[in-house]
Amino acid sequence: MKIGIVCYPTFGGSGVVATELGMALADNGHEVHFITYNQPVRLDFLSHHLHFHQVVIEEYPLFQYQPYELALSTKMVEVVQKYELEVLHVHYAIPHAYAAFMAKQMLKEKGIAVRVVTTLHGTDITLVGSHPTYKTAVEFSINNSDVVTAVSNNLKDTTNNLFNIDKEIQVIYNFIDVEKYAKVEGEECKRGALAKTHERILTHISNFRPVKRVEDVIKVFYKVQKEIPSKLLMIGEGPDRKKAEALTKKLGIKNKVFFLGNSTEIDKILCYSDVFLLPSKTESFGLAALEAMAAKTAVISTNTGGLPEVNLNGTTGFLSNLGDVDDMAKNAIHILKDNDVLESFKHNAREHTKRFSLANILPVYEDIYKSCYKSKIE
Ligand code: GMT
């Protein structure tokens, strides 16, 4: 099929899911067209199955804010027409679902039918989408999508609670290429560069926004390192990075915490992690936790949002109440202090990710596109 994918091209989870999905669809023989303002960070190659169309904004002095939605919907119309796309799959409702609705209407005027699939990812519904500034437009664009999917049951329920939704939301879990993470083992995994053999490695990956509570990550590690020789790797960039760095200084653990910035080689970093810390205020799914689990890493997280659907308490890691850094540290120490306990959590974590394998999830999206297309020609 010919599918357009619209997403944020950054390191955020929705962009990662959209990019991995697009690449997998192209591998399966579909023609995929990414439409966004930059080449997605994980899109490392283009081919005759995989295209990228940049949305360029012309700056004009009258505008305090540049009208991205207009440029995006114009580009969608152009690409759908030129390449005869059948479906537009937009990731993250704001402003993508709204722009897709506009594109669909403009195409309809020209006698062209395209179907719109919207995938809700999290803050497009929770922190941002339900804010009065956007709520009406988000509700309208969800209700006017042909198919709406959410990445967890929790996000589906939250959407139905916060908005007046008149259509069924399908839950399609985020997915992972389990094999890719399993491959980086042994020699390829350069653990020795960061820690001594007897030291444990804890990791946190995010975009360091307030919702990720990176100071809680540091607080948990501070308690853990008192009992267990260990190092902490902080991967990502974002507004709270400075605060987190300042806290490591204040607590006297600066030499045990490494801030590594953004990375496109998450699999190579996760391969030597023992425990992944995710103390988020809310998390519709927690793709970063799933990636860690695929790399055989136990997860210590909060019990907010969709995290209990990904991290199984007492099996793949532990869940704690928001802000309960004592409980998180206690759980991490329990996992890390005994080799056999650690090995069993790591094993369970990897096993559980099989449920979220690309091989299981990809056909679900393909079926949705097919049924959309069918309803177009009927
Ligand atoms: O909030 C982020 O970390 C980025 C955001 C995004 O949409 O780019 O992530 C959301 O979507 C991810 C992919 O579906 C989920 O794994 C994250 O849990 C979700 N983030 C939140 O709900 C805070």
Residues whose N, C-alpha, C, O or C-beta is under 5 A from the ligand:
A	BS01	GMT	G12 G13 S14 G15 H121 G122 T123 V151 T282 E283 S284 F285 G286 L287
